[in-house]
Amino acid sequence: MRRAVLYLCSQGVDQFLDLGSGIPTAGNVHEVAHTVNPQARVVYVDHDPVAVTHSRALLADTGGVVAISGDLREPRLVLRDAMLLGDLDLTRPVAVLLVSVLHFVGDQRGPAELVAEYMNATVPGSYVALSHARSDGKRDAAATEEVYNRSRSPNPMQFRTADKIRALFGDLTLVDPGVVHLPRWRPEFDPDADPDADPDVGEDYPALAGVGRRD
């Protein structure tokens, strides 16, 4: 998330829609963006009322940042509220962030179609940044999915293959280096990142990330 936000700020993006944000803790989207552009606008969206309530309390004194209640699977309603309550301006470029959330959206809900609906509401020059757990990575990652789903969570996990994760970007233009293992996406934007020093960053790394641009 940090590297993606810093990259997006370097491209002049100053509006961020963070879907499935949870509670914005230290080093979250607005803090990273504000290190580059203190005027950057951030709208956090979560369907958990407890997360939204805590987020609003934490953000009460932070200008240009709001937390709203919404289900990322309902783009029309989320975008409406983001404009009304968060002053999101869809006539200007927006970065839509889907960080480690789409593996909680089953195929029956059409995750690729959700991404397309959000991006179709934006103007050229907008971006989507997403990360997603892999089903064709390490075996212990698949085991994590199985164990989590035994908990009977209302949001079961669905890991996807690398090809299916790439397909989530649809006809968007992928930003270099494309859809890659998390540590290998733009490590230059994190001075502490050294993916080559991590022996676990191999072809079976359990998660992928990428950024797509609407042209």
C-alpha positions in Angstrom: 0.0 0.0 0.0 2.7 2.5 1.0 4.7 2.0 -2.3 1.5 2.2 -4.4 0.4 5.4 -2.7 3.8 7.0 -3.1 3.9 6.1 -6.7 0.4 7.4 -7.3 1.3 10.7 -5.6 4.3 10.9 -7.9 1.9 10.7 -10.8 -0.1 13.7 -9.5 -3.0 11.8 -8.0 -4.4 13.5 -4.9 -7.6 11.6 -4.4 -7.8 8.1 -2.9 -10.7 5.8 -2.4 -9.6 3.0 0.0 -12.1 0.1 -0.2 -12.3 -2.3 2.7 -10.0 -0.1 4.7 -10.6 -1.4 8.2 -9.3 1.0 10.9 -6.6 3.4 9.6 -3.7 2.7 11.8 -0.2 4.2 11.8 1.3 4.5 8.3 -2.1 4.2 6.5 -3.1 5.8 3.2 -3.7 9.4 4.4 -0.4 9.5 6.4 1.6 8.2 3.5 -0.1 10.6 1.0 0.2 13.6 3.2 4.0 13.2 3.4 4.0 14.1 -0.3 0.9 16.2 -0.6 -0.8 17.5 2.6 -3.8 18.5 0.5 -4.5 14.9 -0.7 -8.0 13.7 -0.1 -8.7 10.2 1.3 -12.0 8.4 1.6 -11.9 5.2 3.7 -14.8 2.8 3.1 -15.7 -0.2 5.2 -18.8 -2.2 5.9 -18.0 -2.9 9.5 -19.8 -0.3 11.7 -17.3 -0.8 14.5 -14.4 -0.1 12.1 -16.2 3.0 10.7 -17.0 4.4 14.2 -13.4 4.0 15.4 -12.0 5.4 12.1 -14.2 8.5 12.4 -13.0 9.1 16.0 -9.3 8.7 14.9 -9.8 11.0 12.0 -11.9 13.7 13.6 -9.1 16.2 13.6 -7.6 15.3 10.2 -8.5 17.5 7.4 -9.4 16.0 4.0 -9.9 12.5 5.3 -13.2 10.8 6.0 -14.5 7.3 6.8 -17.8 6.2 5.4 -19.9 3.0 5.7 -20.2 1.0 2.6 -20.0 -2.4 1.0 -17.3 -2.4 -1.8 -19.6 -4.9 -3.7 -22.0 -2.0 -4.2 -20.0 0.5 -6.3 -22.9 2.8 -7.2 -23.8 3.4 -3.5 -20.1 3.7 -2.5 -19.3 6.2 -5.1 -22.4 8.2 -4.4 -21.5 8.5 -0.7 -17.9 9.1 -1.4 -18.9 12.1 -3.4 -21.6 13.4 -1.0 -19.7 12.7 2.3 -16.1 12.7 1.2 -16.1 15.3 -1.5 -14.6 12.9 -3.9 -14.4 14.6 -7.3 -14.9 12.1 -10.1 -14.2 14.7 -12.7 -10.5 14.5 -11.7 -8.2 11.4 -11.4 -8.8 9.1 -8.5 -6.9 6.2 -7.2 -9.1 3.2 -6.1 -7.3 1.0 -3.6 -8.3 -2.6 -3.2 -5.5 -3.8 -0.8 -5.9 -7.5 0.2 -9.7 -7.4 0.0 -10.8 -9.0 -3.3 -10.0 -12.4 -2.0 -13.0 -11.9 0.2 -15.2 -11.4 -2.8 -16.4 -14.7 -4.4 -16.5 -15.4 -8.1 -20.3 -15.2 -7.9 -20.1 -11.5 -7.1 -17.9 -10.8 -10.1 -14.7 -9.2 -8.7 -13.4 -8.2 -12.2 -16.8 -6.6 -12.9 -16.5 -4.7 -9.6 -13.1 -3.3 -10.5 -14.4 -2.3 -14.0 -17.5 -0.6 -12.5 -15.4 1.5 -10.2 -12.9 2.4 -12.9 -15.6 3.2 -15.5 -16.9 5.9 -13.1 -13.5 7.6 -13.1 -11.8 9.8 -15.7 -8.7 8.9 -17.7 -5.6 9.2 -15.6 -7.2 7.3 -12.7 -5.7 4.2 -11.2 -6.6 1.0 -9.4 -4.1 -0.6 -7.0 -4.8 -4.1 -5.7 -3.1 -7.0 -4.0 -4.5 -10.5 -3.8 -3.6 -13.9 -2.3 -2.7 -16.7 -4.7 -4.1 -20.2 -4.9 -1.2 -21.4 -7.0 1.5 -20.1 -4.7 2.9 -21.9 -1.6 0.9 -24.8 -0.2 0.6 -23.2 3.2 -1.2 -20.3 1.6 -4.0 -22.6 0.4 -4.1 -24.2 3.8 -4.6 -20.7 5.3 -7.7 -20.3 3.0 -9.1 -23.6 4.1 -8.6 -22.9 7.8 -10.1 -19.4 7.6 -13.2 -20.7 5.8 -13.7 -23.3 8.6 -14.4 -20.3 10.9 -17.7 -19.7 9.2 -16.8 -16.1 8.6 -19.5 -14.1 6.7 -16.8 -13.2 4.3 -15.1 -16.5 3.2 -11.8 -16.2 1.4 -11.3 -17.2 -2.2 -7.7 -17.3 -3.4 -7.1 -17.0 -7.1 -4.5 -18.1 -9.6 -2.0 -15.6 -10.9 -3.8 -15.5 -14.3 -7.1 -14.7 -12.6 -5.5 -12.0 -10.5 -4.1 -10.4 -13.7 -7.6 -10.6 -15.3 -9.0 -8.4 -12.5 -7.4 -5.4 -14.2 -9.5 -6.0 -17.4 -8.5 -3.5 -20.2 -6.6 -1.2 -17.9 -3.0 -0.4 -18.7 -0.7 -2.1 -16.2 2.0 0.1 -14.7 5.5 -1.5 -14.8 6.5 -4.0 -13.5 3.0 -5.4 -14.0 1.4 -7.9 -11.7 4.2 -9.3 -9.6 5.0 -10.7 -6.1 4.3 -8.1 -3.5 8.0 -7.3 -2.5 8.9 -6.8 -6.2 6.4 -4.1 -6.9 8.4 -0.8 -7.1 10.7 -1.4 -4.2 12.4 1.9 -5.0 9.5 3.6 -3.3 10.4 2.0 0.0 14.0 2.5 1.2 13.7 -0.4 3.6 12.6 -2.9 0.8 15.1 -5.3 -0.6 13.2 -8.2 -2.3 16.4 -9.8 -3.4 17.5 -10.2 0.2 14.3 -12.3 1.0 14.8 -16.0 0.1 11.0 -16.5 0.2 10.4 -14.2 -2.8 10.2 -17.0 -5.4 7.8 -18.0 -8.1 5.5 -19.5 -5.5 5.2 -16.3 -3.4 1.7 -16.4 -1.9 0.4 -13.0 -3.0 0.6 -10.6 -6.1 0.1 -6.9 -6.5 -0.2 -4.5 -9.4 -1.4 -1.0 -10.4 -3.6 -0.3 -13.5 -4.2 3.0 -15.2 -7.3 4.1 -17.1 -6.1 5.7 -20.4 
